Amino acid sequence: MYKLFSIQYVHGNKYRDLAVQRTVKKDVIEANRGSIYADDGSLLATSVPKYDIRFDAVTVSEENFNAEVNSLADSLAGLLGKSSGYYKEKLKKARRNKNRYTLIARNLGYSDYIKIKSFPIFKLGAYKGGIIVEQRTIREHPIAGIARRTIGWQSSGAGIEGAYGEDYLEGVNGERLKQKIAKGQYKPINDENEVEPKNGLDVISTINVNIQDIAHHALLEQLEKFEAEHGTVVVMETNSGEVKAIANLKRNSKGKYTEQLNHAIGEAHEPGSTFKLMVMVAALEDKAVDSSTVVDTENGILTFYGKHVRDSKRGGYGKISAARAFEVSSNTGIVKLVQKGFKDDPERFVNRLYNMGLNDKLGVAIKGEGRPMIPHPNDKIWSGISLPWMAYGYGVLLTPLQTLTFYNAIANNGEMVKPRFVKEVRDFKSRKPIKTFEKEVINPKICSDATIGKVKEMMRNVVVRGTAANIYSEDFSMAGKTGTCITDYGNKNAKKQYVASFSGYFPADNPKYSCIVVIHKPNTSIGYYGNVVAAPVFKKIAKKIYTDTPVVDEVEIGKSEYKALEKKYEEYLVKSRKEYKGVPDVIGMSGMDAISFLENLGLKVKVIGNGKVRKQSLNVGEKIDVSKEIVLELS
């Protein structure tokens, strides 16, 4: 009697708390992670709720169970696919065994979850109807494996998911109390959560789904054609540094090409002849050479300490200008120019490269950026062949994105901008911007205008009459530089394999986009030079972008032709306005298409949100009044 009194009254609170601790737990309700969008509002990654439905057969009254069990079984059969008899037996068995946690369905979507809540018995709720709903979220990627490494995974810390997850995408988890029942299982105590989860913020990326699709498939086609190991493509908007597409494909054990590693950001490798642009800029800036300086390529072979520098053309190119040496990618020509200008003071040459930022990381938000490496004469690894080897892209390391950033700076008239993957962060409910990521300049002027003008002309001529003449087109202009580099150079035991690359921009006179293509270890029996393996990918991307979003270049086509095009465009607008006397229905159209369409009709357009049009302020058929503003609400 004393013990009972002591347990009940003296130590009662202690044992009651202990009982609660052992039978009740707080279950974490994960917050919905913010979504990642493309620049036009298309979904790249989103959290989708999934529901598991269980049944507590004990809480339902005998009267309700007997009256409605057949109807419930029929409803479940209609939704979930198995027979009505199967569910009738399952429900009755749970009732006989007094099972309080019988699994009814897994991974239901939201619409099915709403339906099942309205079924007989279940519609009575948790206490009278025995329905137990457990919610969780899964991450889905609507464009499947395209740009997978750049978008990233929620738990990997990679890509945009990793870079912006902790600060923006992640929400605040909620809590729900659950009570222990038979067989170590727990069921929710209440219908509602004790602490509601707070959703994360949405991230609007710079990725353009159309350009991404173009880049992905152009790279994939070439990898398959040349049976290469892996490759990468990056397309960047010249002025802003916004990355519009980034594809990284590698052959897996089954022979399929998939996104496995972010080679564009993380893989620092010897760039080969694409590095000749950096070399030429440094030499021109230091006035060690001029584009007209003549160099003798001799017989196409130079020897340094028993090691050879060779031109791809047997016998060399004879006596040519420095500009021509760049256009035809003469290794001997470029090396002789660099040796002549900097042999006695290599530190001056390397410091020039350093001053242009080539030995520094870009500091992009996405984790895992590879470290560039340009040896210095004070380094232990420096030797008598370091300077000549550096002149044609060996003994240095750069990632594809670092190389592209330099090429983009030339296209951008000397302003080097940091590659950017995110435009802004928005609130989940209000759709209002929380933070906007502006253009960030790394170096306002990497070299003089005179040097920029000279190397731009050289890169244009690479495509017109140089190593990339095979991709020349009269329809649109391109400029760039090919690269072909032997992997494991100097390792006699390694099989000779190559890295083929092309980096450049388009249009040549008024660059809108820069692009780099790098393909590793193509089948040498099919082809391995940069102009054959990598350059056609660049052309295919440029051509497709021209086709989808044609760029009118007044300088290139001439003023008279430009004026004629302007006149035709005005005639088109007038015709469009006559055909559409009333306001058209744009609901369901993408925001960008709707804006273009309505503005062509003379209307002023205001847009709220991203994605497709779900509501328009002016009524369909209403007379078009160009003084009015139409407001579009996007989903």
Phi, psi and omega in degrees: 000321179296316181298315179300316179297317182296314181295319186287318190247318183285311182250019186301312182300320180299312183287329176293318177297320180295321179296319178296317181300324184275343183243346181236135177225156175269121179261132182283129174258109184294136177288150174293123177289143179300155180272158174248129183244156169282176184292342179259009179094359177290142182285132174253326177204138181208155177267124182247127179287140175232147188233134170256134181247126176236168187228126173263100186287345184280325187286341182280133179293153182298322181297311180294321182297310183295326183284329190242357186299321180294318179296320178296317179298318178297318181294318179296320179297320180293328182271318190260347170104333179279171186288157177298322178298323179299313183287328178298315180294322181296316181291319180291324178295318178298323179292316180297318184273002181055043181281128184255011186209044183284129180284127178256315182204150177240152169055041176285143171284173186298317183295320178291325177297317178297319180297314187292333178292338183266002182289157176309148184070303183300329183291349177283349177098185186293319187280322182259333183258352174073006181283132177241121182248125177240123185251144171213168180241146174236154181265126179241150182237100186301332180261022173058229188277357181291129181060026186300318183289332180279320174294315175091178177244150184300319187262354187271340185078007183265159173062202180296325178303317182283321185289325186242008183292305187295319185278330189229308188292322182290138174264200177247123183294151175259185181224148176218132179279134176232146182248140181287133176237198185298152175061033175070015181264157180237145176231150180299142179279318184242163175290322184261159176284144177292317175233118182286138177291150178251122184295151176284175180269156179270145179245127177261113183274174177270353184296133175255119188297326180292312179293323178298317179296319178299311183296317182301310186283330175294318178293315181301315181300319182286323177299317179292320181297318184259007176052043183281163180284308178201168181198167180214151176223137172229133174242126185233142175285125192301306187289319188268337186080008179289127178279114184270337178203144175208116182240135178226110184236135179223142180287128179267185184296339179266004179085004179266147179266122182224164177280110182243315179229152178270079184299325183299322183264322191260343189260100175274126182216168176293123186280343183069216191290347174294341178285347180296335175296313179299320180295315181294319178299314180298317182292319179292319180297323180275001181057028175285331176218168170232163182299337181266356179302131182269136178229141180264113180279000176054235181260015178084014179221132171238149181235130176231115178051043177081000179250145190252143168249125185237148170273153178291336178268120179300134179087356178074192185244006182073210179271119182222164177284163177299322179297317180293323177300323177291315183299318182266001178057049178285112178297315182295321181296311181295318181296317180296321178297317180291317178300315182296320185279331190228005183304318183276350180212067182296336181296326178298319179293312182295320179298326177297318177295318178298317182296337177273003174085014186283346180260008182247148171295155177284334181075035179292156185293326181292133186287156172094020180295132178291150182270126177288157180216117173234111186296150179247148179305338178276352181285153179294331184280352181293137179216183182294341180260358184299313182294309179296325180291321178298327184300333177238030165089019175249153180078007175234157180230131174216148172277159176305321181291325177293319177298313181298322181299323177291314178300320180296325178296321176295315178299331183266023177059036172101346180275116179267117181252148180286132176302137185233137183249347183228136180268313182198167176244135183234153175288140185299317186271307186282341183065015180274143178296133176262322179211136178246134180260113184271166175303135181239123183267124177278316181215117184293337180202103183281338179196176184287160177297326180297315179295318179301316180299321181291314183286331174298317178296320179297315183291326175296318182288338174302320181278325183285315187216012182252213186294338181253025179298340179293342179254006181300141178222139176284343185280330180206151186261145179223157176216146180174196182214135176277160175213136174224120187229135176280129177283152181052046183299132179092349178271104185292337182276344183276146175291136182290113177228166191230158168243118180258135183214160172210131178229138181183203183205167179202151347299160186294322185272335182219073191299129175254325181226145168247156186206142173232141176233125178230125181234122185263135170054058172290162177291114187295338179287344178262319180163153181211352180287149182301324182289334182270319187269312188265318186302320179300331176294316177303313181297317182298319179294313181299316182296318181292321178293320175301317183294317183283322181227074185301138180254120177272116183254104185298320182295320187286319187266351179095149187293322182295316178295322181296317179296323179296319178295320178300317180296316179299321181294318178298319177299322178296318180296316179300316179299317181299319182292326178291320182292326180251087180286334179245165179296127181282164176271113181249008180296130182099342178283155174294151183303316182296318179295318182295318179299310181301316182297311184289322179294327176296335178273000177095001182277148172274133187241131172243135185242137175238120178093193181224160174104223182261156182287125176247347180202141176232143187283328180268140183289145177297132180091347178299141182301135182286123178238109186294348178277347181271157177250135176255130180258126179251126174259122183257148181278000000 
